[in-house]
């Protein structure tokens, strides 16, 4: 057994299951001694300098490790490197030359998998870097990438990095309008897209959306990957087929010497709370953080097959579906399609067939699998798995335990990671060889980083108390350096508690004296019910702990007397039927778990919640429904029909 449970009883307020790594797991892990936290805390700057030398090849070492000019900071000042070189060239000089870098699984089950070795990937990246140069792309130019989960997306990203171009990846499920908004802000010169791709057995014509997104922008050239072979509109003089350009491209492109603080990429936030902002991540610090968090958080070894299920359009896909695994020389799996095509065991079939050892996904996906039933993973041998990870939002206890036992067989630690688009990489989680692994508790700050939980006045909270999560300087190397052409927005991150704190906008609770932290959700997901502050995440966790519930989303509805009241949208297990009695049972369950103040004003049963294709629940839409406000754009939803059904349930009137 790699994973041994013990029971630890907290004095306050309830019992908590705590799990620790076995001796076998500790022996294998890169880190197994918790003194690493104390060592890093003594001098975080010296600690990161040591990691930078050990993990990354530099063309020139830096003159100054960390520079703080409030609210701006720099890492590895005047250091020179190339992240594409680090992800590829240094590996092809070793035995890893013919090791699998990417195992690509297409959605159609009868279509053959594609394996790219590090040498294959190296050649393709070099050729496409030369293609970009032939199209007039220079260092500092912006390149838009509007691609689904196919290997060309990593090739395009690494090719941009090779020549010093700044890439901006846009989620392929975003509409042409969303693409246009981002390309206009970035003033992109070239767009890389595809004719189409598969989603649940259907062909999606992405080129049609790309055409809408390019119109009226500064984009001069469009490169189109031929994935489907479908008939698409090709504009003469602007549009070019990827395969035709690659045919005559040289297979070596000398990597550009990049300054540590040169921009690697812009990643725009999803825009659910306002105008998308282009978060800047710079090369040197991001490379160091991506390398070490990938290696230590997921305990990646040469024999591992790592599968991060996130779409490349999100920061998780950037750091753990491209840069991190390739920097450490790992083999990563990439899957094109839906988790339930052709049926609900597709992911587990892939895990079994490809021997996936480390699996990283979202709590929403886990709850979806719970709803489908444990018979689907039971069809497959999942013994290759040794580490499980979660990302995207706080995970409720029932989902954590189901994931651990039904997918991990009780032998796999669950690494519950907290981080953000802005942080560039994971910053709070337990480490596989150290632990502990506690359901609903993310873990400790990654070595070399420091987080605190403060009240509204800036006072630190005691164990068991909740407040606002902040990061204290020196800030993690992979953190954002600015917001593209919007420094005022960047400065807001350092304005709430003063310049020495990065304000995360997340609520958290100090769990124990070890420094373990429980995230309670976004601060803007906090309701004020009759003067009491309630976290929607904690209320959701309470409701999903009921034996009849698979998934839940809570939003605040306005109330004449109380100000706001919680409305819970609840998905039941498939064998359970909704009833008035069940509503009463759930309300009573909330009373017992949290207290009467948190009692939902209304419970709406639904077979499915509106979700993006990355699996995130669109609480913005639910909030609009209960407030009778315009619902807005639903083009990114994987199940837009769910909104139509919910309109009737809540009596929505436009």
MISE-892179 format. One record per residue (C-alpha): residue in one letter; x, z, y. Coordinates in steps of 0.1 Angstrom, whole numbers, padded with zeros to 4 digits, always signed. Layout:
BEGIN
aXZY/...
This chain:
BEGIN
x+0000+0000+0000/x+0013-0010+0034/x-0012+0011+0052/x-0021+0047+0045/x-0050+0065+0062/x-0051+0101+0072/x-0078+0120+0090/x-0070+0136+0124/x-0096+0158+0140/x-0096+0159+0178/x-0107+0191+0195/x-0128+0171+0218/x-0152+0154+0217/x-0156+0138+0182/x-0138+0130+0150/x-0114+0101+0150/x-0099+0083+0121/x-0062+0078+0125/x-0040+0056+0104/x-0002+0055+0101/x+0022+0028+0086/x+0034+0034+0051/x+0071+0038+0043/x+0071+0002+0030/x+0057-0012+0063/x+0081+0009+0083/x+0111-0003+0063/x+0102-0039+0070/x+0092-0036+0106/x+0116-0045+0135/x+0108-0012+0151/x+0101+0020+0132/x+0114+0048+0154/x+0093+0060+0182/x+0123+0071+0202/x+0123+0035+0215/x+0097+0046+0240/x+0119+0073+0254/x+0150+0051+0255/x+0131+0024+0274/x+0115+0049+0298/x+0149+0063+0309/x+0159+0030+0326/x+0133+0002+0322/x+0154-0023+0341/x+0185-0018+0319/x+0162-0019+0289/x+0148-0053+0298/x+0182-0066+0307/x+0194-0057+0272/x+0164-0075+0257/x+0169-0105+0279/x+0205-0109+0266/x+0195-0105+0230/x+0164-0126+0229/x+0170-0156+0252/x+0199-0181+0257/x+0208-0183+0293/x+0228-0212+0309/x+0239-0187+0335/x+0233-0149+0335/x+0215-0133+0364/x+0231-0116+0394/x+0205-0089+0397/x+0181-0078+0370/x+0152-0066+0391/x+0144-0070+0428/x+0114-0053+0444/x+0102-0065+0478/x+0067-0051+0480/x+0044-0064+0468/x+0066-0091+0453/x+0092-0086+0426/x+0117-0108+0408/x+0134-0106+0374/x+0168-0119+0364/x+0175-0131+0399/x+0196-0164+0399/x+0196-0165+0361/x+0194-0201+0347/x+0176-0211+0315/x+0151-0235+0300/x+0123-0222+0279/x+0119-0255+0260/x+0155-0253+0250/x+0150-0217+0238/x+0119-0227+0218/x+0134-0257+0202/x+0171-0267+0207/x+0186-0235+0196/x+0165-0235+0164/x+0174-0270+0154/x+0211-0260+0155/x+0204-0236+0126/x+0187-0236+0092/x+0153-0235+0110/x+0158-0272+0118/x+0135-0281+0088/x+0114-0250+0089/x+0077-0255+0097/x+0070-0248+0134/x+0033-0258+0135/x+0009-0261+0106/x-0021-0280+0120/x-0055-0279+0103/x-0081-0304+0114/x-0117-0295+0114/x-0129-0322+0088/x-0121-0305+0055/x-0112-0339+0039/x-0086-0347+0066/x-0050-0340+0058/x-0031-0311+0074/x-0002-0320+0096/x+0031-0300+0095/x+0057-0303+0122/x+0091-0289+0116/x+0112-0276+0144/x+0131-0309+0143/x+0098-0329+0144/x+0086-0308+0174/x+0120-0311+0191/x+0119-0350+0189/x+0083-0353+0200/x+0089-0329+0230/x+0120-0348+0240/x+0102-0382+0239/x+0072-0370+0258/x+0094-0354+0284/x+0109-0388+0290/x+0074-0403+0291/x+0065-0379+0319/x+0097-0388+0338/x+0088-0425+0334/x+0055-0417+0351/x+0072-0403+0381/x+0069-0366+0372/x+0097-0345+0387/x+0107-0309+0387/x+0080-0288+0405/x+0053-0315+0401/x+0020-0302+0385/x+0007-0318+0353/x-0028-0311+0341/x-0034-0307+0303/x-0069-0311+0291/x-0066-0311+0254/x-0082-0294+0224/x-0064-0276+0196/x-0041-0304+0184/x-0002-0303+0183/x+0000-0327+0213/x-0010-0297+0235/x+0021-0277+0226/x+0042-0309+0228/x+0029-0316+0264/x+0035-0280+0275/x+0070-0279+0262/x+0078-0313+0276/x+0067-0301+0311/x+0089-0270+0307/x+0118-0292+0296/x+0119-0312+0329/x+0108-0283+0351/x+0073-0297+0358/x+0045-0270+0362/x+0018-0274+0336/x-0018-0263+0341/x-0038-0262+0309/x-0076-0264+0313/x-0099-0253+0284/x-0112-0284+0267/x-0148-0270+0267/x-0148-0269+0305/x-0168-0296+0322/x-0154-0324+0342/x-0165-0306+0374/x-0145-0275+0363/x-0114-0297+0356/x-0117-0314+0390/x-0118-0281+0408/x-0086-0269+0391/x-0067-0302+0395/x-0076-0304+0431/x-0063-0269+0438/x-0031-0276+0418/x-0026-0311+0434/x-0017-0324+0399/x+0000-0357+0396/x-0006-0365+0359/x-0034-0355+0335/x-0029-0354+0297/x-0061-0357+0277/x-0076-0371+0245/x-0102-0396+0235/x-0122-0370+0216/x-0121-0342+0190/x-0143-0326+0163/x-0165-0296+0169/x-0189-0285+0141/x-0187-0319+0125/x-0196-0337+0158/x-0174-0360+0178/x-0169-0347+0214/x-0159-0375+0239/x-0135-0355+0261/x-0123-0386+0279/x-0157-0390+0296/x-0153-0355+0310/x-0117-0362+0320/x-0128-0393+0340/x-0152-0371+0360/x-0125-0345+0365/x-0099-0370+0378/x-0122-0387+0403/x-0113-0378+0439/x-0081-0359+0430/x-0044-0366+0435/x-0039-0376+0398/x-0022-0409+0396/x-0017-0414+0359/x-0037-0403+0328/x-0022-0401+0293/x-0047-0403+0265/x-0040-0390+0229/x-0059-0411+0203/x-0073-0384+0181/x-0107-0399+0171/x-0102-0436+0175/x-0135-0438+0194/x-0143-0463+0222/x-0135-0447+0256/x-0132-0460+0291/x-0096-0468+0300/x-0089-0475+0337/x-0063-0502+0341/x-0032-0491+0360/x-0041-0454+0357/x-0048-0447+0320/x-0022-0450+0292/x-0023-0444+0255/x+0000-0416+0244/x+0011-0434+0212/x+0020-0466+0232/x+0041-0447+0257/x+0058-0427+0230/x+0067-0458+0210/x+0096-0468+0233/x+0106-0434+0247/x+0141-0421+0241/x+0142-0392+0216/x+0165-0370+0237/x+0159-0356+0272/x+0184-0333+0286/x+0167-0300+0295/x+0166-0293+0332/x+0184-0261+0344/x+0156-0239+0356/x+0159-0208+0378/x+0145-0177+0363/x+0119-0175+0392/x+0108-0211+0390/x+0071-0215+0381/x+0066-0223+0344/x+0028-0227+0346/x-0004-0221+0365/x-0034-0208+0346/x-0067-0207+0363/x-0091-0178+0356/x-0124-0189+0341/x-0143-0187+0374/x-0171-0165+0360/x-0167-0141+0389/x-0160-0166+0417/x-0136-0194+0426/x-0109-0199+0400/x-0075-0186+0410/x-0043-0201+0398/x-0022-0174+0384/x+0016-0181+0386/x+0039-0172+0357/x+0076-0177+0362/x+0101-0188+0336/x+0127-0162+0329/x+0107-0130+0329/x+0078-0147+0310/x+0102-0160+0283/x+0117-0125+0278/x+0083-0108+0275/x+0068-0135+0253/x+0097-0133+0229/x+0098-0096+0225/x+0060-0089+0224/x+0056-0117+0198/x+0084-0103+0177/x+0076-0066+0179/x+0038-0065+0183/x+0032-0088+0153/x+0064-0079+0134/x+0072-0116+0130/x+0098-0125+0104/x+0110-0159+0092/x+0087-0158+0061/x+0056-0151+0082/x+0028-0176+0090/x+0012-0165+0122/x-0023-0175+0133/x-0036-0168+0168/x-0071-0181+0169/x-0073-0183+0207/x-0078-0216+0224/x-0047-0229+0242/x-0068-0229+0274/x-0065-0191+0277/x-0034-0171+0283/x-0035-0158+0247/x-0031-0194+0235/x-0002-0199+0259/x+0018-0168+0249/x+0009-0165+0212/x-0003-0200+0204/x+0028-0217+0219/x+0057-0199+0236/x+0060-0165+0219/x+0061-0177+0182/x+0083-0207+0189/x+0108-0186+0209/x+0113-0163+0179/x+0114-0192+0155/x+0082-0184+0137/x+0058-0206+0118/x+0024-0207+0135/x-0009-0221+0124/x-0032-0241+0146/x-0068-0250+0137/x-0089-0276+0156/x-0124-0266+0149/x-0152-0241+0146/x-0150-0209+0124/x-0181-0218+0105/x-0176-0255+0097/x-0185-0266+0071/x-0196-0231+0063/x-0189-0195+0073/x-0158-0190+0052/x-0137-0217+0068/x-0112-0193+0085/x-0108-0173+0052/x-0103-0206+0033/x-0075-0214+0058/x-0059-0180+0055/x-0058-0183+0017/x-0047-0220+0015/x-0019-0216+0041/x-0008-0181+0032/x-0014-0167+0067/x+0004-0133+0069/x-0004-0122+0105/x-0039-0129+0120/x-0048-0124+0156/x-0084-0129+0168/x-0111-0115+0191/x-0136-0086+0185/x-0165-0110+0192/x-0153-0132+0163/x-0150-0101+0140/x-0186-0091+0148/x-0198-0126+0142/x-0182-0124+0107/x-0199-0091+0101/x-0232-0107+0109/x-0226-0135+0085/x-0218-0110+0057/x-0188-0098+0037/x-0196-0122+0009/x-0178-0150+0028/x-0143-0133+0030/x-0149-0121-0006/x-0148-0157-0018/x-0111-0159-0010/x-0078-0142-0018/x-0066-0127+0015/x-0037-0107+0000/x-0012-0127+0020/x-0024-0109+0051/x-0002-0079+0062/x-0010-0074+0099/x-0042-0079+0118/x-0046-0081+0156/x-0074-0081+0182/x-0075-0093+0217/x-0099-0100+0246/x-0119-0068+0250/x-0122-0033+0237/x-0131-0033+0200/x-0159-0010+0187/x-0151+0013+0158/x-0174-0003+0132/x-0159-0037+0138/x-0123-0022+0137/x-0130-0006+0103/x-0148-0037+0089/x-0119-0058+0099/x-0094-0034+0084/x-0112-0030+0051/x-0130-0063+0045/x-0103-0086+0058/x-0072-0065+0055/x-0082-0048+0023/x-0073-0014+0038/x-0036-0022+0037/x-0032-0040+0071/x-0027-0022+0104/x-0049-0034+0132/x-0029-0040+0163/x-0055-0037+0192/x-0038-0054+0222/x-0046-0049+0258/x-0035-0074+0284/x-0047-0099+0309/x-0041-0135+0322/x-0022-0118+0350/x+0002-0098+0327/x+0014-0128+0307/x+0017-0109+0275/x+0005-0078+0256/x+0012-0045+0274/x-0007-0018+0256/x-0010-0016+0218/x+0004+0003+0188/x+0035-0012+0171/x+0032-0020+0134/x+0061+0002+0122/x+0053+0031+0144/x+0016+0035+0149/x-0007+0054+0150/x-0037+0029+0146/x-0069+0045+0159/x-0102+0027+0161/x-0112+0020+0197/x-0078+0032+0210/x-0054+0004+0220/x-0022+0024+0218/x+0008+0031+0240/x+0024+0011+0268/x+0049-0015+0255/x+0084-0001+0257/x+0098-0007+0291/x+0064-0006+0308/x+0045+0023+0323/x+0008+0027+0328/x-0011+0056+0344/x-0048+0065+0346/x-0059+0076+0381/x-0091+0089+0397/x-0106+0074+0428/x-0082+0094+0450/x-0051+0084+0430/x-0047+0116+0411/x-0034+0112+0375/x-0060+0121+0348/x-0055+0146+0320/x-0059+0140+0283/x-0095+0131+0275/x-0104+0121+0311/x-0113+0086+0321/x-0103+0068+0353/x-0087+0035+0365/x-0058+0019+0347/x-0028+0009+0368/x+0007-0003+0360/x+0036+0014+0376/x+0068-0005+0386/x+0092-0018+0376/x+0065-0043+0366/x+0067-0061+0333/x+0089-0093+0334/x+0061-0116+0323/x+0036-0105+0350/x+0022-0129+0376/x+0044-0135+0406/x+0017-0149+0429/x-0017-0167+0431/x-0011-0203+0438/x-0015-0209+0475/x-0035-0177+0479/x-0010-0149+0486/x-0039-0128+0501/x-0055-0127+0466/x-0022-0117+0450/x-0018-0088+0474/x-0052-0074+0464/x-0037-0064+0430/x-0014-0040+0449/x-0037-0028+0476/x-0060-0003+0458/x-0035+0025+0452/x-0006+0012+0473/x+0022-0013+0466/x+0038+0007+0438/x+0008+0003+0415/x-0006-0029+0400/x-0044-0024+0398/x-0058-0038+0366/x-0095-0035+0374/x-0100-0019+0340/x-0112+0016+0331/x-0093+0037+0306/x-0091+0071+0291/x-0059+0090+0283/x-0064+0097+0246/x-0036+0121+0236/x-0003+0136+0247/x+0016+0107+0230/x+0004+0084+0257/x-0022+0065+0236/x-0048+0048+0258/x-0084+0039+0252/x-0097+0010+0273/x-0133+0013+0284/x-0138-0021+0299/x-0138-0038+0333/x-0144-0016+0363/x-0170-0041+0375/x-0188-0035+0342/x-0196+0000+0353/x-0232+0010+0361/x-0243+0038+0384/x-0274+0053+0368/x-0290+0080+0390/x-0256+0087+0405/x-0238+0088+0371/x-0211+0063+0363/x-0215+0046+0329/x-0191+0021+0313/x-0210-0007+0296/x-0182-0009+0270/x-0188+0027+0259/x-0225+0022+0257/x-0220-0010+0237/x-0197+0009+0214/x-0223+0036+0209/x-0250+0011+0200/x-0229-0009+0176/x-0220+0022+0158/x-0256+0023+0145/x-0258+0011+0109/x-0284-0016+0118/x-0264-0033+0146/x-0238-0060+0144/x-0232-0068+0180/x-0244-0057+0214/x-0240-0065+0251/x-0251-0042+0279/x-0257-0052+0315/x-0271-0034+0345/x-0305-0042+0359/x-0317-0030+0393/x-0341-0001+0394/x-0361+0012+0423/x-0355+0049+0416/x-0323+0051+0396/x-0304+0023+0413/x-0294+0007+0381/x-0304+0010+0344/x-0288-0003+0312/x-0304-0033+0294/x-0290-0038+0259/x-0291-0071+0241/x-0287-0064+0204/x-0280-0085+0173/x-0291-0069+0140/x-0276-0072+0106/x-0293-0101+0088/x-0313-0079+0064/x-0327-0057+0092/x-0359-0065+0110/x-0366-0055+0146/x-0394-0030+0153/x-0406-0004+0178/x-0393+0023+0154/x-0358+0008+0155/x-0359+0007+0193/x-0367+0045+0192/x-0339+0051+0167/x-0314+0032+0188/x-0323+0052+0219/x-0321+0084+0200/x-0287+0073+0187/x-0275+0067+0223/x-0288+0101+0233/x-0268+0118+0205/x-0236+0097+0210/x-0233+0097+0248/x-0263+0115+0263/x-0298+0108+0278/x-0282+0094+0310/x-0270+0064+0290/x-0303+0057+0274/x-0311+0019+0276/x-0341+0011+0298/x-0348-0019+0276/x-0336-0032+0243/x-0338-0070+0236/x-0333-0081+0201/x-0316-0115+0197/x-0303-0135+0168/x-0273-0145+0189/x-0257-0138+0223/x-0245-0165+0246/x-0208-0170+0240/x-0180-0193+0251/x-0162-0213+0225/x-0135-0188+0226/x-0160-0162+0214/x-0165-0141+0245/x-0199-0129+0253/x-0211-0143+0287/x-0223-0111+0303/x-0226-0129+0336/x-0255-0149+0321/x-0272-0118+0307/x-0269-0101+0341/x-0284-0131+0358/x-0313-0130+0333/x-0322-0094+0339/x-0318-0097+0377/x-0338-0130+0380/x-0308-0147+0396/x-0296-0183+0391/x-0279-0186+0357/x-0253-0211+0369/x-0230-0232+0347/x-0236-0230+0310/x-0214-0260+0300/x-0188-0238+0284/x-0212-0221+0260/x-0210-0229+0223/x-0247-0220+0219/x-0266-0229+0251/x-0299-0227+0231/x-0295-0189+0230/x-0301-0188+0268/x-0334-0206+0265/x-0346-0181+0239/x-0335-0151+0260/x-0353-0164+0291/x-0386-0159+0273/x-0376-0125+0259/x-0368-0110+0293/x-0395-0129+0313/x-0370-0148+0334/x-0384-0167+0363/x-0363-0190+0384/
